[in-house]
Amino acid sequence: MNTNFVYGLRTSCLDNEEFFKYQKSINILMHTILSPVTLCHKLITEEWKQLFALMDILYGNALKIWLAKHDCLSEEEIALCYFCYIGVKHKNQSIFFGISLQSLSKRKQRLRAKLKIPHGMSFKDVVNAI
């Protein structure tokens, strides 16, 4: 895992507001990975952006670069790509989005078709192949 985030927090001068945004994003990410049931609100646009920025810091920006080629995606589709890329469990993704496991599978199938991802390849495999 990329640990530049921790190093960056120590070496840069974050003001309290910026630090709070990162802290809030870390909490959202941890809830998503561990127990999305405890996340009790839908994310607003600014929270999505902060969450994506945090995942880019923690996991590298390969996915961000790859997704930039696909400007037709909604925030939730981008989030689904990120969650698949970092390995959030299918069940936790369905809880986070508030949809059934079957609906999530169908949503992923449509997204894979939209992004022209070959059957049997993961998001991570496709992104890392670039």
N, C-alpha and C positions, 0 to 999 in steps of 0.2 A: 504494500500500500504506500502511496505517496505521502510522505510526512512533511512536505514543504509547508503545509498549512500551519502546523504548530510552530515551525521555525519562523514563518512569515509573521505570525502573531507576536512572537517575541521580539523580532527585529524591526517591525514597522510600528509607527506611532498611530494606533487606532484611537479615534475619539470614542467617547462612551456610546454614542449613537450607533456608530459602525460596529463596535464590538457587540452591542446588544443585538444587532441584526444577525451577526454570525452566530451568536449564542442561540437565538430563536431558531435559526435555520438548522443548527445542529440538533436542537430538541425535536424539530419536525422530522428530520432525517432519522433520528434514533427511534422515534415513535413509529415511523413508517416501517422500519426494518424489524423492530422488536414486537410492537403491539399497536397496530394502527387503530384499534378500537378506542384507545385513549386519546386519539386526536379528534377533538370534538367540533371542529369547524372546517368548512371548505376553504381552501387556500385562495387568497386574492392574488392578482397579477404580480404585485410586488413581492409577495412571499414565494411565488413560483420562481421568479427571477433570482431571488436570493438563494433559494434552495438549489437551483441549477448551478449558480456560481460556486456554491460550496462544494457540490459534487465534482465540478470541474477542478477545483483546487485539490480535493482529496484523491480523485481518481485519474487526474490528467485530463487534458482537454481534447482528446482524440474524438470523443463522441460529439462534442460541441462543434468541432470542425466538420465532421461528417454530416451532422444535422443541418449545418448551414447551407448545404447543397439542396436541402429539401425544405423550402420555405412555405410549403402548403400545409404544415402541421399545426394543430391546435396545441394549447398549453398542456392539455391532458394527454395528447398523443406524445408530445415531447417527454412528459413525465413518465409515461409508460416505457418509452425507449430508455430513459435513464434508469428506471427501476429494474428493467430487464438486464441492462448493461452491468449494473453493480450487484446484481444477484438477489434482489428482494424476492422473497418467496411468492409464488402465485397466489396463495391464500391471502397473504398480507396485502398484496396489490388489490385483490377484489374487495377486501374490507376497506382499504384506504379510499378506493373510488366509489364504494357503496353499491357495488353491483355483484351479481352472482358469479360463481366460478365459470359457469357456462358462458355468460355474457362477456366476461373478461377474455375467455378463450376466443370467442368470435371477434371481439374488438382487436385482439392481437393478430388474428388471421387477416382481417381487413387491413391493418396497419402494415403487416408484412407484405401484402399484395401492393399496397400503395408505395412502399419503399423498394419494391422489387427484390425482396430478400428471398433467396432460394430456400425451398423446403429442406429442413434438416440443419440449417445454419443458424446459429444464435446471433443476436444483435452484436455481442462482443466479438464473435468471429468475423462478422462482416466489417465492423469498424476497424478491427486490428489488421485486417487484410489490406487495408489501404496504405 
